[in-house]
Amino acid sequence: MSSGRDVFIFSAGKLHRKNNTLYFVNEEGKSQPLPVEQTENIHLLGNVDFNSSLLHILTQHQVRLHVYNHYGYYDGTYYPRDSTVSGYNVVQQSSHYLNPAKRLFLAKAFIQSGVHHMVRNLRKQGEATKPYVDTMMSRVALLDAATGIPQAMGVEGQCRQVYYEAFPFLLKNAGFEWSGRNKRPPKDPLNAMISFGNGVMYTTILSEVYKTALDPAISYLHEPSSKRFSLCLDIAEIFKPLLIDPLVFTLVNNRRIQPKHFRNEDGMYFLNEEGRKIFLTDFEAKMKETIKHRKLGRQVSYRYLIRLEAYKLIKHMIGDETYKPLKAWW
């Protein structure tokens, strides 16, 4: 399996195979090699043509191909055949979905971790956000009494609503206005950036789950359904407030992302090419940062923290170790 970088292609052109490696040819005919052995994921954010010959070499090297639409939002993934599949693990994973108590335990764990990281963001603002923190802590305490997934999701929704109400304290750039979360489509630049970041988070989690024996379509908080890898949505509850939201705040407050980095098409806002490049450059840098892991006793990257979460879920499902979701301590 490839162990290397993520490649982001923003321009229109053609991606093809030649002599057991990859080449991208842009509209002007300029060709750029992309060594497949050094590539882990390819993200197509431009209008790129490719054929089945390309898919064969991606399968051979276990490279994922993520496709985004005209607006920069995630469309889908070419996912090579699974080389880590484990029938036993799939059975255990399914049994935890089918057992209401086991499913609810995991659903609550994802929510608790997500709220922990939302509160962590708010606490960095000191006394100004303390009332919001106190409200969120009282709301998340209701999770203990939740007896089903709808109730648990209701508690999560209440916490998130309070979190969004506190956003003006986290966003210092007067060039942006925040009137609450909206999506499908995003109706303002901040929501467009959050949606874009959440899509990138989803593909990053999918890429890490792929390296484990988990089935990304069997989930617990989100209902499994066709056309999506819903386990990635579950795990994203942990990492969106830990990674995406702080990145949005930093880019806005440091004025690295400005109103000029967005386009408006009939009331739908989205990052333009320059804005996406800025966002993805900082996101990739964050993924490479490391922290000292308390249990492992060594430095691990933020990207590897995602895979560790998947490994912890496997250990829980096969009965080795009760799942304790990540709650950032640093």
VEXSE-554359 format. One record per residue: x, y, z of N, C-alpha, C in turn. Coordinates in pm, whole numbers, plus 32768, in hexadecimal, padded with zeros to 4 digits. Example, Ala and Ser with C-alpha at 12.3 -4.5 7.8 and 13.67 -1.06 7.14 Angstrom:
// residues 2
85277DC7830C84CE7E3E830C85287EB6830C85057F1F82C485577F9682CA850A80038313
***
This chain:
// residues 330
80557F8980008000800080008059807D8000802F80E17FB1807B815D7FAC807E81A0803580ED81DD805480F8822D80CD813982AF80A580EB8316809481258392806380C58405806E80C984588009808784D9800E7FFB84D67FD37FB285427FEE7F36855D7FAA7F5385BD7F377F1B85A27EC37F2B85F87E4D7EA6863C7E317EA886C07E237E31870E7E057E3F87497D7A7DDF872B7D227DE0875F7C997D6C87C17C8A7D8F883F7C727D2B88A97C6A7D0488CA7BD97D5F88B17B7B7D4988DA7AF17CFF886F7AA27CC5889A7A327C8A883B79D47CF987F879847CE1877D79577D458737790A7D2986A179057D93865678F57D8785C478E97DEB858079447DBF851D798E7E1484CB79E37E1E844379A37E99841879867EA6839879407F21834B796F7F2382CE79487F908273796C7FF3826A78F88074826B791B80DB825978B68155821C78FA818081A978C681F8816678FC81F181527993817D811F79BF816A80FB7A4C817681707AAD815881E67A7D814982577AD880D882AE7AA380BE831D7AE8804F83757AC4808483F97A8E803784327A32805684B579FC7FD6850779F77FE385867A197F7485E37A077F99864579997F42864F79367F5686AB78C67EEA871678CD7F15879478DE7EB187FF78E97E7E882978607E25888A785D7DE588B377DF7E4788EF777B7EB7892277AE7F1C895A77557F7C88F077207F698873774B7FBC8807771B803987EE776E8048883677DD80BD8821783380A987A47887810D874B7884810486CA78C8815586CB7949811A869679B2815C868F7A35815686027A6B81C885C37A8B81C5853B7AC38195853B7B54814C84D27B78811D84BF7C01814584317C2B81BA841F7C6781E883997C8B8183834F7CE2814B82E47CAD80DE829F7CF3810E825F7D74818E82377D7981C281F67DF181C982567E6881CA82D97E4B81D4833D7EB4814E837F7ED280E483477E9B806083867EA58000832D7EF17FB3836B7F4B7F5283227F9B7EC383427F717EAC83C17F527E2883EF7F287E3784577EBA7DDC84537E597DD584BA7DF27D4D84FD7DFD7D4E85817E057CD285CF7E117CBF861E7D917C5286067D4A7C35864C7CCD7BD286BD7CE97C0487387CEA7BB087AD7D007B9987FA7C7E7BD287CB7C107BBA88047B8C7B73879E7B347B5287C77ABC7B0F876E7A5D7B7887177A197B8D869F7A4D7BFB86497A237BC585CA79E17BFB85A9796C7BD8852E79267C3884BF794D7C04844379577C5983CF796E7C108354793A7C5982E4792E7C1C826A78FA7C3881F379547C0C817E792A7C188107797F7CA880DD79927D0080FD79337D8E80DC79437DC8812079BE7D9C819B79D67DC881E27A4E7D97819B7ACB7D18816F7ACA7CE0812C7B407D2B80AB7B5F7D5C80687AF87DA67FEB7B0F7E2580067B617E6F806F7B3D7EEC808A7B867ECF80C17C117E5F810A7C1F7E3981387CA57E1880C17D007DD4805E7CC87DB57FE57D147E337F9B7D3B7E8F7F8F7CDC7F0B7F477CF57F5A7F857D697F5580097D747FA3804E7DDC7F4C807E7E507ECB80577E517E7080787EBE7E66810F7ED47E5581597E687E4681EA7E6D7DB2820C7E5F7D8082627EB77CF5828E7EAF7CEB83097E567C7F83107E087C6683817DB07BE683C67DDD7BF3843F7E147B8084897E487B5784F57DE47AD784F97DC57AA385557D617A4A85BE7DA37A5F863D7D7D7A1086AC7DB279C786F07D3F7955872E7D5E7907876C7CF4793987FA7CD578F1883D7C7E791588C37C51792689247CC678DE890D7D3278E189687DA4794B89427E0C799288D67DF379F988AB7E5179C7884E7EBD794B881E7EB1791387C67F16792087347EE9793586DF7F49795186527F2F78DF860C7EE3790485C57E7A78A485797E2A78AC84E27E44792684AD7E477935841D7E5979C683F27E5179DD83727E657A64833A7E6B7A6E82BB7E1A7ADD82B07DCF7B00822D7D987B5181E87E037B1D81797E2F7B4F81347EA67B8080AB7E7A7C0480957E6B7C3680137E3C7C057FA07E927C027F2A7E587BD27EB67EA37C1C7EAC7F287BD17E827F8C7C037E8380157C6A7E16802C7CE37E3E80537D4E7DDC806D7D577DB981017D087DFC81567D107DE581E67C8F7DA5821B7C3B7D7581C17BB87D4381EA7BC67CCE824C7B707CD082B27B6C7C6583147ADA7C41832D7AB37BC983077A297B9F831B7A027BA383AD7A5C7B7A84057A3F7B7984947A227C0784C57A777C65849B7A627CEF84C679E07D29849379BC7D088417793F7D3B83DF78C87D04842D78CF7C84845278637C4884A178567C8F852878C87CA6856A78C57CE985EC78957D7A85DF78C17DBC857678977E46855F77FF7E4C854877CC7DED84FB773C7DE984E076ED7DCA855F77227D7285B276DB7D4C862D76CC7DC3868B772E7E1E868977257E9586DD76BF7EF886A776A37EF2862876387F4585F175B07F07861275A67E85860775267E41861974F97E3B86AB75587E45870775387E45879675217ED687C274A67EFC87E774887F88880874E17FC2887574FE7F7588DC75507FA9894A75E07FC1891D76167F6288D1769F7F7288A076AA7FE7883F76457FF587EB76468064878B763E80EA87D475E880F2883775D5816F88807654819588CB769A813389017718814E8948777A819688EB77898163887277E781A0881577B6822887E57735823487CB76FD82B4879E77178320880776FE82FF88867716836088F177AA838588FB7801832488E47890833F88EE78BB83A4888478878397880978AA83F687A07879848387C57800848B87FB77C8850D8821781A854B8892783B84FC88F7788785308969790E8568893D7950852388E179D0855488AF79BE85D58860795985D7880A7941864F87BB792486C8881178CE86B7887678AD872688D079288751891F797986F2894879F68712898E7A4A8772893C7A55875888BA7AA987AC88657A678831884479E28835883E799D88B5882F79B6890D88AA79A488D1891F79BB891A899C7A4C894889A57AA788F5897A7B35891889797B4E899689267B0D89A188B37B1A8A19885F7AE58A9488A77A738A8488EA7A368AF5892E7A888B2289A67ABF8AC589F17B0A8AE78A6A7B868B3B8A4D7BB78B3389D27C2D8B8289AE7C0E8C1789AD7B8C8C3989AC7B648CC689AC7B4C8CFD8A397B628CAA8A9F7B598CD88B297ACB8CF68B577ABD8D5F8BA57A3E8D808BE679D08DA28B8279F48DD48B0E79908DFF8AAC79338D8D8A8279688D158A7C79188CA38A4E78EF8C468ABF790E8C6A8B3B78ED8C128BAC78578BF18BB477FC8C518B9F776E8C2D8BA377488BC18B3D77878BC68AC8776B8B628A6177A38ADA8A8A781A8ADC8AC478568A5F8AF577FE8A208B5F77D18A718BBE777C8A3E8C2A76FB8A018BF276C18A458B8F76468A118B53765F898E8B0C76CC89868AC076EC890B8A78770588988AD8774988B38B47776588498BA776E588158BE87686886E8BFE760688428C3875B687F28BD175C188188B53757887D08AEA75B487468AD17638873D8ACA767686BC8AAD7661865A8B1F7649868D8B99762D86358C0A75AC85E68BF57554861B8BA074D585D78B8374EC85588B317564854B8AFA758284D68AA7757884558AF87597845D8B79759283E48BCD750783A68BD074A183FC8BC8741883CA8BD073DD83A38B49742683BC8ADE73F4839A8A5873E983028A49737782D48A1A736082438A0E73608213897D7374826F891F73758248889373C482AC884173DF828987C4742D82DE876B73E9836587547367836B8739732983EF8724733B844D879A732F841988157344846D888B73D4849E889374318443887874BF8468887D74DE84D4881674A884C4879E74C085278736747D85AC8759740E85A587A173CD862087CF7426866D882E74678625888A74C4866688E8753986A4889B756F8659883B75DF868C87EC75B5870987A1753C8709876A750B877D872274FF87F8877A74D087E487F674C588548855754F888E887475B08836888B7638886488A9767388B18833765F887D87BC769788BE874676578947872E75D58952874B759289D2873A75CE8A3D879675E98A17881376298A74887176B58A98884076FD8A36880F77858A4A87DA77838AB1876977258AA1870C771E8AFE869C76F88B8B86CA76A78B95873376828C18876776FC8C63879D77648C1787C577DC8C5687FC78448C788791782A8C558714788C8C6C86AA78BB8CFD869F78648D6186B278958DEB86A7790A8E09870479168DC1877479878DD587CF7A078D96879979F88D37873C7A6B8CEF87057A9C8D2C86837A468D7886417A658DB485C07A7B8E4985D17AF68E7585BC7B1A8F0185D87B1E8F58855B7B168F1D84E67B228F69846A7A9C8FA884477A9A902D84477A1C9074842D79ED9066839D7A41902F83477A1A901E82BB79B98FAC82A679A18F5D830D79458EEB830178D58EFB836878608ED2834077ED8ED4839B77BD8E4683B477928E2D842E77628DA8845476D38DB3848576798D6F844175EC8D72846975B88CE6848A76148C87849B75ED8BFE84BA76158B9E844C76108B1E846C763A8AB6840F75CE8A9D83A775F88A9B832875A08A7282BB75F18A27825375B089CF820B75F5897C81A7758F894B814275C4890D80D9757388D5806C750E89388032753889AA7FFB75C489D47FEF75EA8A37805C766D8A4C8070769A8AB380CE76748B3D809776418B9380ED760D8C1480BF76688C8980E276DF8C6C8118773E8CD7813677CA8C9A813978328CEE813378BB8CBA812A78E48C60819E78C38C85821A78ED8C32828A78B28BA6828378328B9D826377F48B1A8255782F8ACC81E178548B12817778938AD0810579198A94812E79678ADD817E79E98AAA81A979DA8A35820879798A3C8263796289CD82BE79388950827278DD8960821378AF88ED81C4792188B1817379738905813879E688D480EC7A44888781497A6188C181BD7AB9887E821C7A8287FB824D7A0087F7826679C2877A829479CC870E822979C0873681AA79CF86D5813D7A5C869D81367ABE86F4814A7B4A86C7814A7B64866C81C17B27868D82347B35863982AB7AFC85AE82917A8A85A9824E7A49852A822E7AA484D281D87AE0850A816F7B3684BA81187BB5848F81607BE784E481BB7C5E84C182077C41844B82647BCE844F82A57BA783E082FD7B92836182AC7B51836C823A7B3D82F781E57BC282B881BF7C24830B819E7CA882D781777CEC828D81EA7CDA82BD82647D17827982D77CC981FB82FE7C46820082F87BF5818983167C14811B82B27C30814182357C5080E181CD7CC9808B81F17D2380C382417D9D807A82667D86801782D77D0B801183097CEA7FB683767C847F4F83467C5A7EF883A07BF97E91837D7B697EBE83957B537F3D83B27ACB7F6F83C57A827F7B833F7A017F62834179AC7F7C82CD7974800982DB799680668282796C80F2829378D78109827F788E80A3825477FE80B4823D77A9808C82B677E78050831C779C8026839477B7808B8402774E80D4842A775F8143848776FF813784FC77088197855976BE818C85D7766F820A85F876AE827D85F5766682F9860C7611831D85927650831D851D7607833484A175D082B0846C755A82B78435751B823D84027562820D8384758B818E837F75C8815A83047565816582917596818F821D7541819981A87597818B812C7556818180BA75A08174803D75DE81FA8017764381F47FC4768382697F8776D782BC7FE776F88285805C775382CF80B37797826F8114780F829781417858824A81A57839828A822D77CC825D826A779682A382DE77ED8295835C784382308364789D822983D778FC82A083D6792082D08360797783458356793083C0838F78AC83C7837F7860843583BB7863842C8453785B83B184887865839E851978EA83D1854E795683A4851179DC83C8854079F5845D852A79B8849584C179C8852584A77991857A8518792F8546856478FB859285D5796985B3863879CD855C86407A3E8571869A7A9D85DA86637AB985D185E17B28861E85A87B0186A285687A8486B685457A5E8738850A7A7687AB856D7A4787A285E97A64881186467AF5881586757B3C87A7866A7BC887A586927C2287E086277C0287C985A77C5C87EE853B7C24885684DB7BA8884484AE7B72889C84477B4B892484817AFE892584ED7AD189A585257B4689FF854D7BAB89CE85977C1B8A2685B97C668A59853E7C6C8A0684D57CAE8A32845A7C608AA4841A7BDC8A9884187B888B0483E37B9E8B8484327B9B8B7A84B87BAE8BF0850C7C378C3184EF7C9E8BE084E57D258C1584CE7D308C5984467CFE8C1A83DE7D088C5383587CBC8CD7834D7C4A8CDD83907BFA8D58838C7C3A8DC483E27C5E8DA3845C7C928E0684B87D1A8E3C848E7D6A8DEA844A7DED8E1684177DE38E52838C7D698E5C83587D4D8E9682D57D938E4F82627DB28DD182747DEA8D8482057D7A8D5F81A47D018D4A81D87C8B8D3B81847C388DBA81927C178DF781207BCD8E73811E7B548E6580C27AF98EC580C57A838EBC806E7AA58EA77FDA7B198ED87FAF7B408EC87F227B5A8E367EFB7B658DDF7F5E7B818D527F427B028CFF7F2F7A918D417F207A118CFB7F0F79CB8D297E8F79778CD07E5D79208CF27DEC788F8CDD7E1778398D287DD977AA8D1F7DF677628D017D7377258C8C7D6C76D78C677CF776468C527D2175F48CB57D0175648CAC7D1F754A8C927DB375978CD57E0A75828CC77E9975CC8C547ED976158C077E8976668B997EC076F88BC67EC377328BC87F3A77BD8BF27F4A781A8B797F4B78908B8C7F1278F68B247F18797F8B637F0679E58B1F7F3B7A6E8B4E7F2F7A9A8B487E9D7AE18BB17E6F7B1A8BAA7DEA7B9D8B5A7DEF7BE08B4D7D7E7C578AF87D787CC38B287DD77CDA8BAA7DDC7D408BE07E377D1C8BC37EC87C9C8BD47EEA7C718BB97F737C818B277F997C608ACE7F3C7C708A3E7F587D038A1C7F6E7D5A8A567F1E7DE98A387F2B7E1C8A657FB47DF28ADB7FE17E1B8B0C80647DE98AAF80D17D6A8A8C80C87D2E8A36812F7D7589AF81327D87897080BF7DC188EA80BA7E5488E980E17E9C895480C07F28895D80EA7F33895B81827EDF89A981C47EE389AD82567EAC892D82947E4788F282537E10887482867E79880682817EBF87FB82117F26879482057F9787AA82697FBA8827827F8022884682E37FF48819836E7F748831838C7F408807840E7F428770841D7F21872883B27F1F869783B87FA9865C83D7801186A883B38099867783C980D0869D8452808F86FB849680BC871F851C80B186A7857A810686A385DF81068632863B80EF866086CA80BC8602871980AE861887A980E4859C87F0810A85AC886E813C853988BB80C484EA88ED80B7847088BC8046841B88E2805E83E1896D7FFE83F789C6801283CE8A51801F83378A607FD182EC8A157FD3825B8A248045821B89D8805D824A895D80C78210890B815282418933815682B6897481D682EB89A1822E831D893181F5834088C082438374884F81F283DB88038238842387AA81F68489875981A1844786ED8126847686DD80D084458671809184BE862D807984B185AB803F851F85607FA8852585767F6E859885567EDC85A4855D7E9A854184FF7ED6852C848B7E9D84CA842E7E9C843E846C7F08841B84B17F0E839684EC7EAD838785617E8C83F785A37E2783F1860E7DA283BB85D97D8383DC855D7D0683AA85217D0C831285157D7C82E084E47D88824E84D57D878208855D7DC5824785C07DC2820D86477D338201867A7CDE826286567C53825B86807C0F81E286427C3081C685C57BF8815085827C2980D085C57CA980CD85E97CDF8056862D7C9B804186B47C7F80AF86FB7C3C80A2877D7BAF806A876D7B6C809287027AE6805C86E87AEC7FC786CC7B507F9B86827B5F7F0B86677B757EBF86E87BCD7EF1873D7BE87EAD87BD7B6B7EA488127B1A7F0D880E7A9D7F0C88597A3F7EA088237A337E9B879F79D17E41876179F57DAD87707A777D9187777A9F7D0587867AB27CE1881A7A957D4088737A977D2289027B1D7D3089467B7D7D7089077C017D7D89437C097DF189A67BC77E6089857BD67ED889D67B5F7F3489C07B237F648A2C7AAF7FBD8A217AD7804089DD7A87806B89817AA580E289337A9C816189877B0781AE89847B0A823289C17B2D829689537AD082EB892D7AE9834688BD7B5783AC88DD7B9683DC88767BFC844388877BC184C088C67C0384F2892D7BE2857489677C6685BD897B7C7F861E89237D01865F89217D25869389AB7DA0867489D67DD1869B8A5B7E3D87078A517E67872789D97ED5878589C77EA1881389AB
***
